[in-house]
Amino acid sequence: MTINEAQITHLEKRAKGFRRIISALNDLPMYGINPSIDKILYVRIGELKDHLKKKITRNNEKLNELNTTSIDTLIDDDGQSGAIGEVNTEPSFVSKDYFADKVKSIEVDSTEAVDE
């Protein structure tokens, strides 16, 4: 593992930890800690959430800087290299002509059934 990869992994874990803290703070009412009981605590919790959101933003900016300079970004997420957005231009198994012929034959069959 190179230094860049280790740094990227560290920053991703850090961001995940920050998000888990915010999630846990949002779950406090489930445990009986309500804003109506302790208003000062919730003011501090709001300040902490804002601070954590700024840290997450800075962390994501560092991640973006590392990811844009990393060689790994040249490879697709699925690990395959090649042209991004490559389109298969080979004819498919069911071509349009075959489908059009089937529709015509169905239309002919249905008109014959109506005429009888």
N, C-alpha and C positions, 0 to 999 in steps of 0.2 A: 504494500500500500504506500503510495507516494505521500509526500507532505500535503499536497493539495487535496488528495482524497481524504486524508485524515482530518484536515481542517473542515472540509465540506461535511463529513460525517458528524464532527463535533458541533458545527453550527446547526445542522438539521436536528440533532438531539436536543440542543439548547432551545430551539424554537418550539419543539414539541413539548418540552418541559414548561415553557412559559404559557403555552396554550392550555396545558393541563391545570396549571395554577389558576388561570382565569376561569376555566370550567368549574373547578372546585369552589371558587369564590361565588360563582353563580348558583351553586347548589346549596348554599348555606341555609336558605329558607326551608329546605327539606329536612334539615336537622334541628329545626326550631329556633334558629338564629334569624330573627326578623328585623327589618329596619324600624318597625314601630317600637321595638323594645330598646334597641341601642342605636340611636341616630348617629352618634359620634363615630361609632365603629364603622357604620356604613359610609360615612363621609370619607374615612381613611381607606376603606376598601375601594371606593370609587377612585380615589387618588392613586392607589396601588395599581388598579386595572389600567388607568391611563398611562402610568409609568411603564407597565409591562407591554402595553401596545406600542409605545415608542421603542422599547427594546426589541420587540419583534420586528418592527419596521426596519431598524438599523441592522438587525441580524439578517433579514431578507435581502437588504441591499448588499451586504457583504457576500451572501450566498450567490447573488446574481453576478457580482464582480468575479467571483471564483469560477462560476459555471461558464461564463462567457469566455474566459481564458483557458478553460480546461479542454483537453483533447476529447474527452468523453462526450462532449456536446455534439461532436461531429457524427456520432453513432446514434441511430434511432433508439427510442426507449426500449424497444423489444430486442435490442442487441444486434440488429441486422444493419449492415451498411448498405449504401446504394442511394439512388436518387430518391429524394423525398417527394412524395406525391406522385410516384410513378403510376402511370395508367396502363392497364392491360388493353391492348388494341386488337388482340386476336378475337375472331368471331366466337361467340358463345355457342354452347351446344344447341340451344334453341334459337335459331336465327329468326329474323323478322319475317322472312318469306314463308317459312314453315308455319309460323303463328298466323300469318294473314291467310294462308291456304286453309288452315283448320277453321278459322272464323267463317270463311266463305262457305265451306262445306257444311258447317253447322247451320248457317243462315239458309242454305238451299234445303237442307233436311227439314228445317222448321217450316218453311213455306210449303213444302210438299205435304206435310202433315196437316196444315191448315186447309189446303185445297181439297183434301179427301173428304 
